Amino acid sequence: MPTRSRSASLFSVLILFGHDLASAQDKVWVGDAAQGQRLYQAYCTRCHAVDENKIGPAHRGVYGRLAGSAPGYDYSTGLTYADFVWNARTLDMWLKDPSAMVPWQQMDFQVPDPQERAHLIAYLKTLQ
């Protein structure tokens, strides 16, 4: 798996541990991929596509991918130096409040509802 420099790793640790730690004790939400696909179409397709980079990076293969590493996409400073993998926890944190998770990033959209985040994550997991 690709890695970044030691300072980038420290940056990511600060990002992840600086995030609202109370969220780790929140209720665990189970997502439905079909509902997530509908939410993806409604919320995400303005800036993202499954198989091509648009304003935001392509999402196929995002689950399990190193943040800031989609081929051919020019990432913001924050994500260029991020050193974490997109998984259920990191995607949930990201969708809840991208700026709180990764300073100097460019996504200005949030999904405040935890059930909707769970549905979106369930859908993103299917895009392998």
Backbone torsions as a table, in degrees:
resi	resn	phi	psi	omega
1	MET	NA	137.4	-179.7
2	PRO	-66.0	145.2	176.3
3	THR	-130.1	167.8	179.2
4	ARG	-117.3	-178.6	-175.6
5	SER	-63.4	165.2	179.3
6	ARG	-59.1	-40.6	179.7
7	SER	-67.4	-34.2	176.4
8	ALA	-66.2	-38.5	177.8
9	SER	-63.7	-42.4	177.8
10	LEU	-62.5	-40.9	177.0
11	PHE	-56.9	-45.9	-179.4
12	SER	-66.0	-39.7	177.7
13	VAL	-61.0	-43.5	178.2
14	LEU	-63.5	-39.1	178.4
15	ILE	-62.8	-53.0	-174.4
16	LEU	-67.5	-41.1	-178.6
17	PHE	-81.2	-19.7	177.2
18	GLY	-80.1	-12.0	-179.6
19	HIS	-71.1	161.2	179.6
20	ASP	-54.2	101.4	-176.7
21	LEU	-70.1	-20.2	177.9
22	ALA	-63.3	-26.0	-178.8
23	SER	-63.3	-23.4	178.7
24	ALA	-65.2	-20.7	-179.3
25	GLN	-100.1	3.7	178.7
26	ASP	-65.8	163.1	176.2
27	LYS	-57.0	144.0	175.7
28	VAL	-85.1	123.8	-178.5
29	TRP	-101.7	138.4	177.5
30	VAL	-101.5	128.6	-177.6
31	GLY	-99.4	155.1	176.1
32	ASP	-113.7	120.5	-175.3
33	ALA	-62.5	-35.9	179.6
34	ALA	-65.7	-42.1	176.2
35	GLN	-67.3	-37.3	177.2
36	GLY	-62.2	-37.7	178.1
37	GLN	-64.0	-41.5	177.6
38	ARG	-64.3	-41.6	177.8
39	LEU	-65.8	-39.2	178.0
40	TYR	-58.4	-46.9	178.8
41	GLN	-60.8	-39.9	-177.3
42	ALA	-75.9	-38.7	-171.4
43	TYR	-101.1	-36.6	-163.1
44	CYS	-103.3	-26.3	-170.1
45	THR	-71.7	-10.4	174.0
46	ARG	-63.0	-36.3	-175.7
47	CYS	-116.2	-19.9	-174.4
48	HIS	-125.4	158.0	170.3
49	ALA	-136.6	162.6	-179.9
50	VAL	-68.7	-46.0	-170.3
51	ASP	-114.4	3.3	178.3
52	GLU	-141.5	148.6	175.1
53	ASN	-74.7	134.7	174.6
54	LYS	-123.1	-132.9	172.9
55	ILE	-61.1	-38.9	174.8
56	GLY	-110.0	167.7	-177.7
57	PRO	-71.5	157.6	175.5
58	ALA	-61.8	148.9	-175.4
59	HIS	-102.7	-9.7	178.0
60	ARG	-62.4	127.5	179.7
61	GLY	81.0	7.5	-178.0
62	VAL	-63.2	-40.0	-179.4
63	TYR	-68.5	118.2	-177.9
64	GLY	95.6	-4.0	-178.6
65	ARG	-90.8	147.0	173.5
66	LEU	-63.4	131.1	178.9
67	ALA	-57.6	142.9	177.5
68	GLY	72.5	24.5	-174.5
69	SER	-128.0	14.7	177.3
70	ALA	-64.3	131.7	-178.2
71	PRO	-58.7	134.6	173.3
72	GLY	77.5	7.5	-179.0
73	TYR	-107.2	135.5	179.9
74	ASP	-92.7	100.0	-173.9
75	TYR	-79.8	156.9	173.4
76	SER	-65.6	165.4	178.9
77	THR	-56.0	-46.5	-177.5
78	GLY	-57.5	-46.8	-178.2
79	LEU	-80.0	-23.7	175.9
80	THR	-60.9	-36.2	-177.6
81	TYR	-99.6	0.2	178.0
82	ALA	-68.5	146.1	-179.3
83	ASP	-137.2	63.8	176.5
84	PHE	-142.9	163.6	-178.3
85	VAL	-103.7	142.4	176.5
86	TRP	-74.4	116.9	176.1
87	ASN	-139.1	-173.2	-176.8
88	ALA	-58.4	-42.6	-177.9
89	ARG	-68.2	-48.5	-176.7
90	THR	-70.4	-37.0	176.5
91	LEU	-65.4	-39.5	177.9
92	ASP	-62.1	-45.6	178.3
93	MET	-61.5	-43.5	-179.0
94	TRP	-62.3	-51.0	-177.8
95	LEU	-65.2	-31.5	179.0
96	LYS	-66.8	-45.4	-178.4
97	ASP	-164.4	88.2	-177.1
98	PRO	-55.0	-42.0	-177.4
99	SER	-67.9	-32.2	177.0
100	ALA	-70.7	-31.9	-178.9
101	MET	-80.8	-45.3	-176.0
102	VAL	-132.9	101.3	175.4
103	PRO	-61.8	154.2	177.2
104	TRP	66.1	28.9	173.4
105	GLN	-102.0	173.5	-172.0
106	GLN	-114.4	-4.6	-178.7
107	MET	-76.1	124.1	-177.4
108	ASP	-109.5	20.8	-178.7
109	PHE	-111.4	138.7	177.6
110	GLN	-126.5	151.5	174.3
111	VAL	-118.0	94.9	-174.4
112	PRO	-70.9	-25.9	-176.2
113	ASP	-81.2	119.2	-177.0
114	PRO	-64.1	-31.2	178.4
115	GLN	-69.0	-40.2	176.8
116	GLU	-64.7	-38.9	176.6
117	ARG	-60.9	-42.5	-179.9
118	ALA	-62.4	-40.7	177.6
119	HIS	-63.9	-45.9	179.0
120	LEU	-60.5	-42.7	179.8
121	ILE	-64.7	-41.0	177.8
122	ALA	-60.0	-40.3	177.2
123	TYR	-67.6	-46.2	-179.8
124	LEU	-58.5	-33.7	177.8
125	LYS	-63.0	-26.6	-178.7
126	THR	-79.4	-12.2	-174.0
127	LEU	-88.3	58.0	179.2
128	GLN	-96.4	NA	NA
